[in-house]
Amino acid sequence: MKNYKYIGLFLLSIGVASCDVNNELDPILEETPPVVALNANGLDFSKYVAVGASFTAGFTDGALFIKAQENSFPNTLAKKFAMAGGGDFNQPLMNDNIGGLVLAGNVAQEPRLFFNGAGPARLNATPTTVIGQRAAGTSFNNFGVPGAKSFHLTFAGYGTLNPYFGRMASSASTSVIADAMTQQPTFFTLSEVGGNDVLGYATSGGVGVDQSPTAANPTGNLNPATYGPNDITNPLVFNQVFTGMVDAMTAGGAKGVIATVPDITLLPYFTTVPYNPVPLDAATAAAVNGAYAQYNGGIQQAFGALVQAGVFTKEQADAEVAKRTISFAAGQNAVVIVDEDLTNLGAINPAFAMLPQYRQATADDLLVLPSSSFIGTLANPNNPLSVNGVALPLEDKWVITATELASIQKATTAYNETIVSVAGANDNVALVDLNAILREATNGIKFDNYNMTTGLVTGGLVSLDGIHLTGRGYALMANKILEAIDIKFGSNFTTATNGLAKADDYPAIYSAALR
């Protein structure tokens, strides 16, 4: 690169009436970066197939819609693969940019969210994508199925249970992985598999069963047919399913990328609402304390009696009394919650059955995003003390307790151990660590001129639903996958001209006018 340095010259002109001086500086020449050709290093992208769940589909702002699908990370990857001989990439596009689904003329899934200036809101529009109506096209490359758990991807007949897969399934009896293999992929991505295996449990505030192994049951529940919709998938089941899918995808020599499962509890759906969101003045705090005085006294008496009966030590009783005592003060206050992990006093002694499992939330508890719509509101407009989250405790479904959080994170860690192990044992597979990327993003991750974070609305990475990525977030994800491909297979997407997606080509917010 040429560097031009201009030195100011003070020209002293003594006794000279005039002189010819060139006062214009030569222009600084802009360097044109050299064109770097893409080198795929032998990778065959002629038939790229993406398998996964909602991230793979391009789900964003609480819905799936055309523009979001066009900005899905697999579609972005396909455009880059086209630079190296990649073929067509067909997606089961929705009918509109409204998002959502209808069945028999009724809205079965709501339209997408938009930013109304104050926060996320649903579009006031009716979806046109009909459940049971096949997407345009005869075959597809994007097998991203919103809502799919790991074992759903191998379940024959899943299209009859999941309307998104039903729109693209080749038959009523096929599975996602079977249809993907029918495409005879030369390259594949298998991404965010495992996320939904804990997501339902998390979004429901832990209303579900952890089917993982325990000390009492070393194998846990190995039969996913018996799982409830919000249960945590047994890591042993995940291991078997995930390993089998990767083996199937690479059996014919195809290469691909697999991804770790992000810690979903770092997403704004679980981090936006604080544990202490209710402001009270001194008079209201005193009134509420008076209302809880009988409960606090009953807890103290009950545990005192149980210490005398030898059921608890004094130290154990004191700890639980401190945890369950409810107290408010002027200023910001923690909400009152129902915690099913607290000791059920009625089960020990029926005389204590009137004492519910109440406590105030702590910083270790996560309040789910929908709780923000009613915390602090009055359950009874005529009763100023009937404040939701204060006089009326939040149900278990609105809060992830520390115990429930531990279950989510333990299962996620186990899934990722499987994924990392599979990647290490298969030379045809590259690994992208989405979990590490999300952790980095909690403090800010650089993407071109943007510092993207996990903040709701303003962070740029996570969409308005608080769980799925924005279009720009999916572009960043595509770039991270391309980096992983370079590292594993020796290609040069990260250094080739136009080898990576550019942040400004992808939106963080979709307009409400987009239909």
Secondary structure, 3 states (H helix, E strand, C coil): CCCCCCCCCCCCCCCCCCCCCCCCCCCCCCCCCCCCCCCCCCCCCCCEEEEECHHHHCCECCECCHHHHHCCHHHHHHHHHHHHCCCCCCCCCCCCCCCCEEECCEEEECCCEEECCCCEEECCCCCCCECCCCCCCCCCCEEECCCCCHHHHHCCCHHHCCHHHHCCCCCCCCCHHHHHHHCCCCEEEEECCCCHHHHHHHHCCCCCCECCCCCCCCCCCCCHHHCCCCCECCHHHHHHHHHHHHHHHHCCCCEEEEECCCCHHHCHHHHCECCCCEEECHHHHHHHHHHHHHHHHHHHHHHHHHHHCCCCCHHHHHHHHHHHCCCCCCEEECCEEECCCCCCHHHHCHHHCCCCCEEECCCCCEECHHHHHCCCCECCCCCCCCEECCCECECHHHEECHHHHHHHHHHHHHHHHHHHHHHHHCCCEEEECHHHHHHHHCCCEEECCEEEECCCCCCECECCCCCCECHHHHHHHHHHHHHHHHHHHCCCCCCCCCCCCCHHHCCCCCCCCCC
